[in-house]
Amino acid sequence: MWQDAAWPTRRRGVHGLSGATMNHGPALIVQDVRPLREPETSSDWTGQADFLALADTLPAPVFVSDPRGACLYANRAFTNQTGLPCDKLWGDGWLVPLHPADRARLIGSWAWAAATGEPFDIRHRLRSGDGTFRWFDSRLAPVREGGVIVRWVGTLTEVASAETPRVDEEAWYRALFEQAAVGVARVDLDGRILEANARFRSILGYSTEELRQSGFQGITHPEDLATDLDNVAALLAGRIPSYRMEKRYLTATGAEVWANLTVGLVRDVSGRPDFFVSVIEDISERRRTDDRVRASEARFRALIEHAPGKMWIARPDGTVDYFNAAWRGFTGQPQVPRRLSWLRDLHPDDRVALLADRRSAIRSGQPYSVECRIRRARDGAWRWHLGRVAPLRDERGAIFAWVGTATDIDDVRRADEERRVAARRDAFLLALEDRLRPLNDPIGMIVAAAEVLARELDVDRVCYGEVDEEADSYRIVAGRAPEVPSGVMDVTFRLAEFDPLLRALRGGAAFVCPDVQGDGRLRLAQGSAARKLSSLGAMICVPLVKNGRLDVVLSVEVGAVRDWTSEEVRLVEEVAARTWSAVERARSERRLRETEERYRLAAAATNDAIWDWQVSGDHVVWNEALRTLFGYSETATPGDWWLDRIHPEDRDRIDRDLNALVAGDGTKWSAEYRFRRADGSYADVLDRGFVQRDDQGGALRVIGAMLDMTARKAAEERLRDSEDRLRLATKAAAIGTWDFDPASGHLCWDVRCKELFGLPAEAAVTWRTFLDGLHPEDRERTTAAAEAALSPDGSGEYDIEYRTVGLADGVKRWVGAKGRCFFAEGRAVRFIGTVIDVSRARRAELELAELAAGLERRIEERTASLQETARVLETEMRHREEAQNRLLQAQKLEALGQVVGGVAHDFNNVLAAVQGAFNILSRRVTDDNLRFAIGEGRKAGDRAAALVRQMLAFARRQPAQPRVIRPETALPALEGMLRHAVGPGIAIRIDVSPGIWPVLADPHQLEVALLNLAVNARDAMPDGGTLTVSAGNLPAENAPPGEFAAGDRVAIRVTDTGCGMDEATLARAFEPFFTTKDVGKGTGLGLAQVHGVVQAGGGALQADSAPGRGTTISLVLPRSAIRAEPSEAASHGPSDLRGNARILLVDDDDQVRAITAALLRDLGHSVIEASGAAVAMAMAQIHPIDLLLTDVVMPGTDGPTLAQSLRLERPDLPVLFLTGYAAGHLLRGEKVIAKPFTGEELGRQVIEALAQPSDDTGPA
């Protein structure tokens, strides 16, 4: 390869680097710089602005180089002297203006100085801009940092040419060559090493002879040889004055040595290349160190990049040049930011302090920490972070980078703040309790609480007002205001004046107004209320709603606009509740004292024996009436004393009933028994007691009164004797009869009837005769009773007593009349009855009434005060129980469901009769007008039946009955129900996509699910909004993978514009019993019920919500494969429904039984009616039957039990059950028809029941 480079072989005079002529010794120096640092870059050096500015002002030439001799800077005097600009002098360019004869000597001296670290002086020639050479004395001195040479600074002073130095250059160069600390070798143009100093041989491990034999190519690593040869070719061609490179050598042992190689070309006096000078520095250790550093830096970078916390790296001057993945994911910043772009992610209020801390740390070099807010890119939220920043230093202690971390402490800060606020609130409320505890005056309590709250919140006024809906008044009772030092305000407004405010408060939520004058809700205030509000800047009003009524309002007011915090609102709510509780407690205690005083006075004033039984001590206290009524002088007795004086035949009953009252949860007790007087006789008494219970429901005391009923009992006995005599008299008396034809108006009386109207036996009678014979005072009511009996809408019963005035004899008589009207096709066809002279009975009744009135007056007089006392006590106990005990909402709803289920059953029975009647009429009536009216009635009945089904679904007693539902008709039909549920403040929009598919679901359960969602949406929009119910198709190919089961779906979505839910609430929204509503306003079962309904139908429930964005609940249901359900008319035509079966019909409801029997007879069947199981069993023994049609729930023996009994004798007997409940699914394997039903339904079910084989097991 050396020959391929065509190296010249001329070796006459020796030239220095870049063609300088050398007459003595080697000019190539090899230096070991392992202890030296990496050179600084020009950008590092040129940053020393102060030095550069000073150097440019000096008259003498000055230059600066790196530790290896590459020029970094030359001042203005140097460039003026040489005529070369700075960029031509950089690197090896400074060698160009040196005299060729002086270059090698200067480089050798410098190499010597670099090895020893000492400054040196040398005289040499420097070419001027005009091409002439001048002599200069140069001094080069090293600059150290941390004990390491980082640069050289040289100064030049011009001297006269006569002072040219005379030295023994040969000896000097030889000494320099051999003792140099770097490796130096002289290489001929063929690549043979002519000579090498000791350091060169030491670095490579060769002897001089071995080096001559190996040559330059033999010791060079093969991978670096091509680069080396390219540089040699450029040097020989004159394109470069010298070159440097890092390369690998092969030692005598075959090991690799990294060296920093500098090569210069020496020319002879004629300028032709003569030989090369090579200087090598052993950098193996530095290379190994660099590799370790790079590996360490890579690990460090990877650690930071994948660290879970947010981290960044900055330069020594603080410029951030790297963010790790956690930081980028949080802020959205790139990995390498643009200058100070990261400042945009810091809260504006935190930037100044953070930058000040940063500048201070850069000046001091000390780590620092700071708390600041950083914006999260995902939602723009500012979150508090703790930033810790520390410097990274090299082995010299110099900072080469800053590394920082940011830890999210937002939740910690919030928790600390919440704990601090809670502690302050608790301390305040404790102080409030201490302030209110010793007070017993309600007004004083209100004033004290208002003063404490006003001082805590720094507000102008605190007012406590009471609302009286019945009196149409809002009365501000007391509070704290500068203009009312006493705190007693007593100002009353009409409710209409505060209507906008009170209307908002009736919902139970606090009314928070930061700007009263700018709040449109308050502009409708009237009168003095408007004047009061006009002086306010901001206010908080907290309502107390009890039993659905707004009772109390606590208002906090200031004169200026103010943004209230949630903690301030919560504190006002706490104070309102505690103040109200304290005030009510004080008032209750006052009422209790007054009640006890009234009780004491009433017990002293009444003639009844009042007793007070202390249950725990079994101790009874009596009033004075115990002595006056029964002759006992005791005022206090044990409980057994009273029990021992009860008649032995009554004692066990009274003891058992009273103990059951005490052990149970009842509040009232009454009984009649015989009580022994002190003289041994027995008195008939009516005893009534009221139980007072503690918070746990245990009986504390029973207070009662014993009324002596002996005289009343005797009077009742006399009355019974009188009634017996009257019955004997009436039995012996003749009874008259009458018969009236409403169509013709013909009236027929017998002789006795005529006698009662004072007419002879032969007298003719008409309806006018009847009216004329009535006493004027009784004519109107008697006529009304007769017309009511004749009306088709009435019961047809006629039962009345009236007076007659004899038409012939003028005698006044009392007559008792009874009758019944018979109807056909809705018209009265006959009205018959009896009359009897009841004059004696009426007189006896008058006498008895006078006696009874006297007794009643006495009883009322004796019991009036006791009843009043009992009423007051009962009221007080009820108020206490209501204030102290709150039933769980879920229990209320369960009880409501039971009531609704029972009511629905009764409604179903009524509707069964009504619908059956309409069915019969629709078959029998031919008049079009009547048929239209009947049709409208049937539609109303259908709507009522649907309402009952909704009630049963609400009560969770309606089993699932999946049907094909078409959303395009089903959803618009629900608009009215939804509008009623959400109220007038919310707009409803129904949006069904064209071509919507049918779904298979229970219509009523779907209605309840949508109703639940609508109610939730209403609660989420307290200020109004829009509720949208939409439906659209979800084809199987568009469904997200893994989201649903395979197949087409239909999504029914309920969307509101309300407050929305955060992620935590949304995650738990479908959990049973989870609710965000206040106690008493929700059970947490609504969405869970919707979820269950959708899952039961093979669907899924989705929720999409965010705070401030509203909520969308999607009911995703499977597409129905059934296109349409066959109608009843299609499956059974009218002619198919008829039959001739013998049917035993059993129902305890007379109307339902009668209408059902009529429907069956219209269908051609024979019907045997029975009102209960006992009658049915008897009928079944007498008559052959083909089918048993029985109600499920009846008094005594129920329908399933009856069916089992009849099947013992006839296992094959078909049975069809009727039920008004939704419990037909419990009758396993049996035919069931739900009330109400149409004639067609009944006929179809009867045919199917007769055709179906019976299950021997009977109803479950």
Helices and strands as residue ranges (DSSP letters): E 14-15, G 17-19, E 21-22, H 42-45, H 49-55, E 62-65, E 71-74, H 76-82, H 86-89, G 92-95, H 100-116, E 120-127, E 133-145, E 148-159, G 161-163, H 169-179, E 183-188, E 193-196, H 198-204, H 208-218, H 222-236, E 242-250, E 256-267, E 273-282, H 284-305, E 310-314, E 320-323, H 325-331, G 341-345, H 348-364, E 368-375, E 382-393, E 399-408, H 410-436, H 442-457, E 461-468, E 473-480, E 488-494, G 495-498, H 499-505, E 511-513, G 520-522, H 527-534, E 538-546, E 549-558, H 566-605, E 609-614, E 619-622, H 625-630, E 636-638, H 639-644, H 648-663, E 668-676, E 682-693, E 699-708, H 710-732, E 736-741, E 746-749, H 751-756, H 767-772, H 776-790, E 797-805, E 812-824, E 827-837, H 839-884, H 889-924, H 928-954, E 963-965, H 967-973, H 975-982, E 986-992, E 999-1001, H 1003-1020, E 1025-1034, G 1036-1038, E 1049-1056, H 1063-1068, H 1086-1096, E 1100-1106, E 1110-1118, H 1128-1131, G 1134-1137, E 1142-1146, H 1150-1162, E 1166-1170, H 1173-1182, E 1187-1191, H 1199-1209, E 1215-1219, G 1224-1226, E 1231-1234, H 1239-1251
